[in-house]
Amino acid sequence: MYQSIVVGTDGSEKDLAVVRRAVELASALGATLHVAHGFKPVTSIAAGIADSAPGAASVDFEALDEAIDAENRHVIGDAAAIATAAGVPVTTHAVAGEPADVLCELATEVQGDLVVVGNHGMHSRKRFFQGSVANRVAHHAPCCVLIVDVESH
């Protein structure tokens, strides 16, 4: 059935509920879990523009990179701990990019059989114009997708 399950997290409580559901499935099926965190990097161009503004403080790229790395370790570490506590083999992936794209690309890379996502995030106009991660993954994933209902709980 499913041997390789991909789940994304942003570290929020709702996303950790999605991770718990993915861990339950992985445990029951003897699957490996791939926990992904897609993040938007601060580009050197954007930071350079801010740095060159009159009166702006200079940007400490080393400190910025360290802060981003620390946040990524925290986000995926919390999710990985849930899997480890349940005895589920887990691999973590912190990847720069849009979350939906990261999940779909990772599913292809690890030959994922299932991507697990939550149905939360955006409502009304914002979802209409930008689309939700769950919707984008459902339409573009190279494998099956499970959308966990975290909004009504």
Secondary structure, 3 states (H helix, E strand, C coil): CCCEEEEECCCCHHHHHHHHHHHHHHHHHCCEEEEEEEECCCCHHHHHHHHHCCCCCCCCHHHHHHHHHHHHHHHHHHHHHHHHHCCCCEEEEEEECCHHHHHHHHHHHCCCCEEEEECCCCCHHHHHHHCCHHHHHHHHCCCEEEEECCCCC
